[in-house]
């Protein structure tokens, strides 16, 4: 069943809200030396101190990269809305159910088509393996409690809506 006007308006607003949230996320743009400067100037220069800062920086950069990927997907979804292809699976041409779009408003594919795509990516057939790995990292049960980016918040919202 095609999306109703009310459903489209709701999803459009949801996409705009996502774009605003991601665009407003805090970014780390300062050099790492600012974070390690105090550590580097002292006599007791411990590698573990630098390693902790480095690991934190790498984690934040991963979150930022993921946020950029999601932002691009949101912007692409808004373009698809404008050109009339929003809600149509790019793999099968079938309509994407409203429930899926409510959970992931920038979805390009049905759940089944997305699962098939991810399976191909995991087997090395896809070119977006980094994004797939990032998403797996973000859903890792060991790190799920560390909510530092929009992606974690969005994952929580999606899980709560199910």
N, C-alpha and C positions, 0 to 999 in steps of 0.2 A: 504494500500500500504506500503510495507516495506521501511524502511529508506534507503536513498541513501548513497553512500560512502561519499559524500560531507556533507550531513546532519549529519552523524555519526561523521565526523571529527569536524564539527562546535560544536556539542554537547559535544564532548570529550574536546575540548578546553574550552568551557564554564564551564564544570565541574572542569577542572584544575584551571581556574581563580577563581572560587568560593572557591575551597580548599585553594588557596593561600591567598585570601582575608580574609577568616575566620581564617586561621592559623596565620595570621599576626595581628589579632585584639588585641588591648590593653587589658591586663588582670589585674584585681585587686588581687594581691597576698599578700598585706600587712595586718597586723592585724588591726582590727578596732580601737585598742587603739592608733595607730599612728594618726588616723583621729580625735580622741576625746581627745587626750592627753592634748592639750592646754585647752580644756574645763574642763577636770577632775581636773587639778591642781589649778584652780582658786577658789576663794571664791564664786563667783556668778555662781554656777553650776546649769544650767537650764536643766530640763528634756527634754524640747522641743528641745534644741540644740542637745542632744544625739538622740532624736527620729528622727530628720531630717537626721542625719548621718546614722542611722540605716535603715531608709526607703530607702535612696539612695543606701546603700550597698545591701539591699535585691533586689532592682530593678536591679542593675547591675548584681547580681548573677543570677537573672532570665534570663537576656539577655545572659549571658555567658552559662548558661545551654541550652538555646535554640540554641545558636551558636554551642555548642558541638553536640546537636542532629542533626542539619543540616549538620555539618561536617561529622558525621557518615553516614548520608544518602548519601552525596556526595561520600564518600569513597566506600560505598556499590554499588553505581551506577557505579563507575569506575570498580569495580570487575565484575559487571554484563556485562559491555561492554567487558571485557576480556574473560568472559566465554560464551558470545553469547546470554545472556538472556535479555540484555538491550532493553527497549522499548516494552517488553511483560508484560501485566498486570498480576500481581501475583494472582489476584482474579479470573479472567475470562480466561486468556490465550490469550486474544485478543491483537492486536497491539495497543500501545498507540500512538495517533496522534502526528505528529511532532510539531504541534502548542502547544500542552500541554507540550511536552518535552522542547521546546524553553522557555516557561514560567517557568517551574519547571523541570529542567534537571535531577533531582534525583527522579522524580515521579516513583512510583512503580505500580500505578494503573491508569486506565482511570478515567476521571472525575466522571462518573456515579458510578463506583466501589468504588472510594474514598468517595463519598458522602454517599453511603450506609454504609461504614466502620465507618465514623464519626458519622452517626446516631446511629449505634450500640454502639459506645463508649459513646456518650452522654446519652444514656439510661442505661449506667452502664455495658454494655456487654463487653467492651474492657478493656485492662490492661494498656493502655497508656493515661489515662485521664489527667494526669499532662501536658503532651505535648499539648494535645488538649486545655486545659485551657490556657496555655501560649500563644498559637497561637491566641486564642480569645482575650486575654489581649492585645496582640500586635496590634490587629486590632480594638481595642476599640476607638471610635471616640474622646473620651476625652484625650487619650494619643498618638494618631497617630502623632501628631506634635513633639513629643519628640523622636527624632531619635538618639539613643545612641548605637545601635548595628548593625551588619551586617543584621540582620533579617529585621529591618525596611527598610534599603536600598533596600534589595531584594524585599520586599513587594511593595515598590514604583516602582521598575523596572517592576514587574509583572503587576501592575495596569496600568502603562504607556504603556505597550505593548499590552494592550487589546483595 
